[in-house]
């Protein structure tokens, strides 16, 4: 019997087995392709199975215990996070915030403020420079005030800048938005302010809507006032009028109302005007629009600045604090009537905003009331005049300095008596207090600018005035001294150079150059001081030329010496 060979095995199989293997392979490949397509469409990657710890691993039991401990810790952390989420959701439904969340928000705000502070400071400085330019270029300055709170929108520091800029500058106060206050309050404010400066009442025409346009009140009076001043000067007939004031008091709307056309962009957003703009009213009057400047001192309340519409409400990090001030000023009955909500606890901001947000439909995901959005609605209504309020002027102290002399001088130039007589027609058409559904609010204090800005301005002016030929030499000498000090320094290289040049026979080229520059400057100063028509002296001219030739030879020898030193290395 023949034995089978162990080296080779026959690959002959029956056709049944052959086609069975081919079919199995085809089905397997089809299944893998189908699974890969599903994973590709779902965006998931196939997770490879962990092969586990080999049985031959000597520390298998210890590794299994460590894995079990890590798994238990991960499960515990997940349960803890789940419980925290449930607690936060419960507090959100009640409209409450944890103290920890408030502290985190404050930390984030401080971080944002540190990054944005530089750009904000630079933009404030740019607006302040435009304000200074407008004050310098104008003959008459119109300080635009909000008639609802004239003292709160008045800036005493800007008025002092106008008075200090020159004796020929004239300052006029303009009460804008007089349709938002009752007639009696306006008359008292005009009487109060006219004891200090000439004051005009004004109401701009509506700027954006196409229908129901309101008329402009006080335009003829203001134009007559300005033209009286231009006619009072025989030499100069055309005047430049600059408009200054806080943001969103109506400076650009005033220009459009006087021009009777849309020449300047306007809007309810504060800070829309970004640079100085020039508009010619006629051949005698030119208007300068200035961006509103808000640089209050650090101790002033930020909420009061927001209520004066000096900041963008959309960019406020915490809009709830200004709403607290509104609740202190307004009676709850007026707010309940305006927003058509139920009664709320006196001074409870959260309860009030929850009801306002529910009525206005300001809800987050899961039906939670968005308190910040509700607070922004209230602030918009306050700044746009939907929550109607007004202030009354305070009583003057008897010890306050009287400015009757200033008013009398201005009355001659502006012919104030004639101008004021024409105001009674449109002031009498305003609504009285009895028919005015508004709340009286105590008047706020005037704003004061940041002292750092004022100090910077006082430092810039002497530097600009001190530029001249005499001062340039001093500046050059100080720059040379600074350069020598910088080159010396406290570094090791500077100390080595000092030791090297202090040795005998070593030439200090830098000191030679500095001495040569000083000699040239002294020579130029002496040549400029000598009279041009003086007698010619041959000896003096000869010696001067000889000295200049010696300087040229010295500089050439110094350059050659430096070139040799650069080519030949020093032995250390």
PyMOL commands that set and color helices and strands:
alter all, ss='L'
color gray80, all
select helices_A, chain A and resi 15-42+60-93+99-137+156-165+178-180+183-193+219-232+251-259+302-307+313-315+320-329+332-339+349-360+371-383+404-414+416-421+424-427+451-465+469-488+492-502+509-529+538-567
alter helices_A, ss='H'
color red, helices_A
select strands_A, chain A and resi 140-146+170-176+199-201+239-244+277-280+285-289+389-390+439-440
alter strands_A, ss='S'
color yellow, strands_A
deselect
rebuild
show_as cartoon
